[in-house]
């Protein structure tokens, strides 16, 4: 199950997008790097580790636990219990650009509500610069019902 989640997560990030390099409007370039490829991962508050992989794993598990704990599961009765969620962890660590791949507006509103409650994080880095990190996950609430 964990391997399937990681595969799905990786495929999801490929669809989210790749780093933006230059624009022609003389505005500052906003670099956005997928979570799976960022050199130094964003850090969820309280996550520590001796390697970037350990910190990345802690951050993923902490985000997932937070979202599972705060979502109003009553909204999922008789609905698909798999929710695709995407957002940006900015170069300052704030959470923005929240979206969800679900067909019902009220579920999307709930996703935006709970993701916006996530705490600010230490931003990710690429080539020594703080960058925006695209994060995506699929939450499966049917797993929670079984446990």
ChimeraX commands (.cxc) that place a marker at each C-alpha (Angstrom):
marker #1 position 0.00,0.00,0.00 radius 0.5
marker #1 position 2.85,2.37,0.86 radius 0.5
marker #1 position 4.55,1.66,-2.47 radius 0.5
marker #1 position 1.30,2.38,-4.31 radius 0.5
marker #1 position 0.92,5.67,-2.45 radius 0.5
marker #1 position 4.50,6.71,-3.28 radius 0.5
marker #1 position 4.02,5.81,-6.94 radius 0.5
marker #1 position 0.76,7.75,-7.11 radius 0.5
marker #1 position 2.34,10.67,-5.29 radius 0.5
marker #1 position 5.30,10.76,-7.70 radius 0.5
marker #1 position 3.04,10.63,-10.75 radius 0.5
marker #1 position 0.89,13.39,-9.29 radius 0.5
marker #1 position 3.89,15.65,-8.87 radius 0.5
marker #1 position 4.90,15.15,-12.49 radius 0.5
marker #1 position 1.54,16.55,-13.53 radius 0.5
marker #1 position 1.69,19.52,-11.18 radius 0.5
marker #1 position 4.50,21.12,-13.11 radius 0.5
marker #1 position 8.18,21.75,-13.25 radius 0.5
marker #1 position 10.34,24.68,-12.23 radius 0.5
marker #1 position 9.52,27.98,-13.87 radius 0.5
marker #1 position 12.63,29.68,-15.11 radius 0.5
marker #1 position 12.23,33.08,-16.76 radius 0.5
marker #1 position 9.39,35.34,-17.68 radius 0.5
marker #1 position 9.24,38.28,-20.05 radius 0.5
marker #1 position 7.42,40.77,-17.82 radius 0.5
marker #1 position 10.46,41.98,-15.82 radius 0.5
marker #1 position 8.79,40.62,-12.71 radius 0.5
marker #1 position 10.83,38.57,-10.27 radius 0.5
marker #1 position 10.98,34.96,-11.32 radius 0.5
marker #1 position 9.14,32.64,-8.99 radius 0.5
marker #1 position 10.83,29.28,-8.95 radius 0.5
marker #1 position 8.55,26.34,-8.15 radius 0.5
marker #1 position 10.14,22.94,-7.65 radius 0.5
marker #1 position 8.26,19.65,-7.13 radius 0.5
marker #1 position 8.58,18.25,-3.61 radius 0.5
marker #1 position 9.99,15.00,-5.00 radius 0.5
marker #1 position 12.96,16.74,-6.62 radius 0.5
marker #1 position 13.77,19.69,-4.36 radius 0.5
marker #1 position 17.35,19.52,-3.05 radius 0.5
marker #1 position 16.50,20.55,0.51 radius 0.5
marker #1 position 12.97,19.75,1.57 radius 0.5
marker #1 position 10.61,22.17,3.32 radius 0.5
marker #1 position 10.47,21.36,7.02 radius 0.5
marker #1 position 7.20,20.93,8.90 radius 0.5
marker #1 position 7.46,22.40,12.44 radius 0.5
marker #1 position 8.95,19.85,14.82 radius 0.5
marker #1 position 10.50,17.67,12.10 radius 0.5
marker #1 position 14.14,16.86,12.60 radius 0.5
marker #1 position 16.46,14.37,11.01 radius 0.5
marker #1 position 20.04,13.68,10.15 radius 0.5
marker #1 position 19.30,13.50,6.39 radius 0.5
marker #1 position 17.09,15.36,3.96 radius 0.5
marker #1 position 15.21,12.12,3.28 radius 0.5
marker #1 position 14.38,11.75,6.98 radius 0.5
marker #1 position 13.15,15.34,7.15 radius 0.5
marker #1 position 11.17,14.90,3.91 radius 0.5
marker #1 position 9.51,11.76,5.29 radius 0.5
marker #1 position 8.64,13.50,8.57 radius 0.5
marker #1 position 7.21,16.48,6.69 radius 0.5
marker #1 position 5.07,14.22,4.47 radius 0.5
marker #1 position 3.76,12.22,7.43 radius 0.5
marker #1 position 3.07,15.37,9.46 radius 0.5
marker #1 position 1.13,17.04,6.63 radius 0.5
marker #1 position -0.83,13.85,5.99 radius 0.5
marker #1 position -1.68,13.40,9.70 radius 0.5
marker #1 position -2.74,17.04,9.98 radius 0.5
marker #1 position -5.04,16.82,6.96 radius 0.5
marker #1 position -6.58,13.52,8.05 radius 0.5
marker #1 position -7.21,14.84,11.56 radius 0.5
marker #1 position -8.82,18.15,10.52 radius 0.5
marker #1 position -11.01,17.12,7.58 radius 0.5
marker #1 position -14.76,17.01,8.24 radius 0.5
marker #1 position -15.35,13.39,7.26 radius 0.5
marker #1 position -19.13,13.78,7.46 radius 0.5
marker #1 position -18.83,15.47,4.06 radius 0.5
marker #1 position -17.60,12.19,2.56 radius 0.5
marker #1 position -20.69,10.07,3.25 radius 0.5
marker #1 position -21.59,8.20,0.07 radius 0.5
marker #1 position -18.74,9.94,-1.79 radius 0.5
marker #1 position -15.35,9.04,-3.15 radius 0.5
marker #1 position -13.03,8.94,-0.15 radius 0.5
marker #1 position -9.85,9.56,-2.18 radius 0.5
marker #1 position -8.98,13.24,-2.41 radius 0.5
marker #1 position -6.19,14.76,-4.50 radius 0.5
marker #1 position -4.71,17.87,-2.90 radius 0.5
marker #1 position -2.13,20.30,-4.29 radius 0.5
marker #1 position -0.55,23.42,-2.85 radius 0.5
marker #1 position 2.58,25.55,-2.88 radius 0.5
marker #1 position 4.93,26.00,0.05 radius 0.5
marker #1 position 6.37,29.41,-0.83 radius 0.5
marker #1 position 9.97,30.54,-0.51 radius 0.5
marker #1 position 8.91,32.15,2.78 radius 0.5
marker #1 position 7.26,28.93,4.03 radius 0.5
marker #1 position 3.63,30.06,3.64 radius 0.5
marker #1 position 0.96,27.81,2.13 radius 0.5
marker #1 position -0.69,29.16,-1.06 radius 0.5
marker #1 position -2.21,28.07,-4.39 radius 0.5
marker #1 position -4.39,25.40,-2.79 radius 0.5
marker #1 position -6.41,23.21,-5.13 radius 0.5
marker #1 position -8.11,19.83,-5.10 radius 0.5
marker #1 position -8.96,17.26,-7.75 radius 0.5
marker #1 position -12.47,16.39,-6.64 radius 0.5
marker #1 position -15.80,16.86,-8.42 radius 0.5
marker #1 position -17.75,18.49,-5.59 radius 0.5
marker #1 position -17.37,22.19,-4.74 radius 0.5
marker #1 position -18.16,21.72,-1.04 radius 0.5
marker #1 position -15.32,19.17,-0.74 radius 0.5
marker #1 position -12.94,21.54,-2.48 radius 0.5
marker #1 position -13.94,24.29,-0.04 radius 0.5
marker #1 position -13.23,21.94,2.88 radius 0.5
marker #1 position -9.82,21.03,1.44 radius 0.5
marker #1 position -8.95,24.73,1.07 radius 0.5
marker #1 position -10.11,25.35,4.64 radius 0.5
marker #1 position -7.96,22.64,6.22 radius 0.5
marker #1 position -4.86,23.17,4.05 radius 0.5
marker #1 position -4.94,26.88,4.89 radius 0.5
marker #1 position -4.72,25.86,8.57 radius 0.5
marker #1 position -1.33,24.19,8.02 radius 0.5
marker #1 position 1.47,25.98,9.87 radius 0.5
marker #1 position 4.18,27.88,8.02 radius 0.5
marker #1 position 7.22,25.73,7.32 radius 0.5
marker #1 position 10.89,26.26,6.76 radius 0.5
marker #1 position 11.10,26.70,2.98 radius 0.5
marker #1 position 12.80,24.30,0.60 radius 0.5
marker #1 position 16.01,25.13,-1.21 radius 0.5
marker #1 position 17.50,24.55,-4.63 radius 0.5
marker #1 position 21.07,25.56,-5.52 radius 0.5
marker #1 position 21.38,27.38,-2.20 radius 0.5
marker #1 position 18.31,29.56,-2.84 radius 0.5
marker #1 position 14.94,29.37,-1.08 radius 0.5
marker #1 position 12.30,28.25,-3.57 radius 0.5
marker #1 position 8.61,27.56,-3.75 radius 0.5
marker #1 position 7.86,23.85,-3.48 radius 0.5
marker #1 position 4.88,22.25,-5.19 radius 0.5
marker #1 position 3.33,19.66,-2.92 radius 0.5
marker #1 position 0.65,17.15,-3.81 radius 0.5
marker #1 position -0.86,14.18,-2.09 radius 0.5
marker #1 position -3.79,11.84,-2.29 radius 0.5
marker #1 position -5.61,11.21,0.95 radius 0.5
marker #1 position -7.60,8.02,1.25 radius 0.5
marker #1 position -10.12,8.38,4.06 radius 0.5
marker #1 position -11.39,4.83,3.58 radius 0.5
marker #1 position -8.12,3.64,5.18 radius 0.5
marker #1 position -9.02,5.53,8.37 radius 0.5
marker #1 position -12.42,3.89,8.54 radius 0.5
marker #1 position -10.83,0.43,8.56 radius 0.5
marker #1 position -8.55,1.16,11.51 radius 0.5
marker link #1:1,2 radius 0.2
marker link #1:2,3 radius 0.2
marker link #1:3,4 radius 0.2
marker link #1:4,5 radius 0.2
marker link #1:5,6 radius 0.2
marker link #1:6,7 radius 0.2
marker link #1:7,8 radius 0.2
marker link #1:8,9 radius 0.2
marker link #1:9,10 radius 0.2
marker link #1:10,11 radius 0.2
marker link #1:11,12 radius 0.2
marker link #1:12,13 radius 0.2
marker link #1:13,14 radius 0.2
marker link #1:14,15 radius 0.2
marker link #1:15,16 radius 0.2
marker link #1:16,17 radius 0.2
marker link #1:17,18 radius 0.2
marker link #1:18,19 radius 0.2
marker link #1:19,20 radius 0.2
marker link #1:20,21 radius 0.2
marker link #1:21,22 radius 0.2
marker link #1:22,23 radius 0.2
marker link #1:23,24 radius 0.2
marker link #1:24,25 radius 0.2
marker link #1:25,26 radius 0.2
marker link #1:26,27 radius 0.2
marker link #1:27,28 radius 0.2
marker link #1:28,29 radius 0.2
marker link #1:29,30 radius 0.2
marker link #1:30,31 radius 0.2
marker link #1:31,32 radius 0.2
marker link #1:32,33 radius 0.2
marker link #1:33,34 radius 0.2
marker link #1:34,35 radius 0.2
marker link #1:35,36 radius 0.2
marker link #1:36,37 radius 0.2
marker link #1:37,38 radius 0.2
marker link #1:38,39 radius 0.2
marker link #1:39,40 radius 0.2
marker link #1:40,41 radius 0.2
marker link #1:41,42 radius 0.2
marker link #1:42,43 radius 0.2
marker link #1:43,44 radius 0.2
marker link #1:44,45 radius 0.2
marker link #1:45,46 radius 0.2
marker link #1:46,47 radius 0.2
marker link #1:47,48 radius 0.2
marker link #1:48,49 radius 0.2
marker link #1:49,50 radius 0.2
marker link #1:50,51 radius 0.2
marker link #1:51,52 radius 0.2
marker link #1:52,53 radius 0.2
marker link #1:53,54 radius 0.2
marker link #1:54,55 radius 0.2
marker link #1:55,56 radius 0.2
marker link #1:56,57 radius 0.2
marker link #1:57,58 radius 0.2
marker link #1:58,59 radius 0.2
marker link #1:59,60 radius 0.2
marker link #1:60,61 radius 0.2
marker link #1:61,62 radius 0.2
marker link #1:62,63 radius 0.2
marker link #1:63,64 radius 0.2
marker link #1:64,65 radius 0.2
marker link #1:65,66 radius 0.2
marker link #1:66,67 radius 0.2
marker link #1:67,68 radius 0.2
marker link #1:68,69 radius 0.2
marker link #1:69,70 radius 0.2
marker link #1:70,71 radius 0.2
marker link #1:71,72 radius 0.2
marker link #1:72,73 radius 0.2
marker link #1:73,74 radius 0.2
marker link #1:74,75 radius 0.2
marker link #1:75,76 radius 0.2
marker link #1:76,77 radius 0.2
marker link #1:77,78 radius 0.2
marker link #1:78,79 radius 0.2
marker link #1:79,80 radius 0.2
marker link #1:80,81 radius 0.2
marker link #1:81,82 radius 0.2
marker link #1:82,83 radius 0.2
marker link #1:83,84 radius 0.2
marker link #1:84,85 radius 0.2
marker link #1:85,86 radius 0.2
marker link #1:86,87 radius 0.2
marker link #1:87,88 radius 0.2
marker link #1:88,89 radius 0.2
marker link #1:89,90 radius 0.2
marker link #1:90,91 radius 0.2
marker link #1:91,92 radius 0.2
marker link #1:92,93 radius 0.2
marker link #1:93,94 radius 0.2
marker link #1:94,95 radius 0.2
marker link #1:95,96 radius 0.2
marker link #1:96,97 radius 0.2
marker link #1:97,98 radius 0.2
marker link #1:98,99 radius 0.2
marker link #1:99,100 radius 0.2
marker link #1:100,101 radius 0.2
marker link #1:101,102 radius 0.2
marker link #1:102,103 radius 0.2
marker link #1:103,104 radius 0.2
marker link #1:104,105 radius 0.2
marker link #1:105,106 radius 0.2
marker link #1:106,107 radius 0.2
marker link #1:107,108 radius 0.2
marker link #1:108,109 radius 0.2
marker link #1:109,110 radius 0.2
marker link #1:110,111 radius 0.2
marker link #1:111,112 radius 0.2
marker link #1:112,113 radius 0.2
marker link #1:113,114 radius 0.2
marker link #1:114,115 radius 0.2
marker link #1:115,116 radius 0.2
marker link #1:116,117 radius 0.2
marker link #1:117,118 radius 0.2
marker link #1:118,119 radius 0.2
marker link #1:119,120 radius 0.2
marker link #1:120,121 radius 0.2
marker link #1:121,122 radius 0.2
marker link #1:122,123 radius 0.2
marker link #1:123,124 radius 0.2
marker link #1:124,125 radius 0.2
marker link #1:125,126 radius 0.2
marker link #1:126,127 radius 0.2
marker link #1:127,128 radius 0.2
marker link #1:128,129 radius 0.2
marker link #1:129,130 radius 0.2
marker link #1:130,131 radius 0.2
marker link #1:131,132 radius 0.2
marker link #1:132,133 radius 0.2
marker link #1:133,134 radius 0.2
marker link #1:134,135 radius 0.2
marker link #1:135,136 radius 0.2
marker link #1:136,137 radius 0.2
marker link #1:137,138 radius 0.2
marker link #1:138,139 radius 0.2
marker link #1:139,140 radius 0.2
marker link #1:140,141 radius 0.2
marker link #1:141,142 radius 0.2
marker link #1:142,143 radius 0.2
marker link #1:143,144 radius 0.2
marker link #1:144,145 radius 0.2
marker link #1:145,146 radius 0.2
marker link #1:146,147 radius 0.2
view
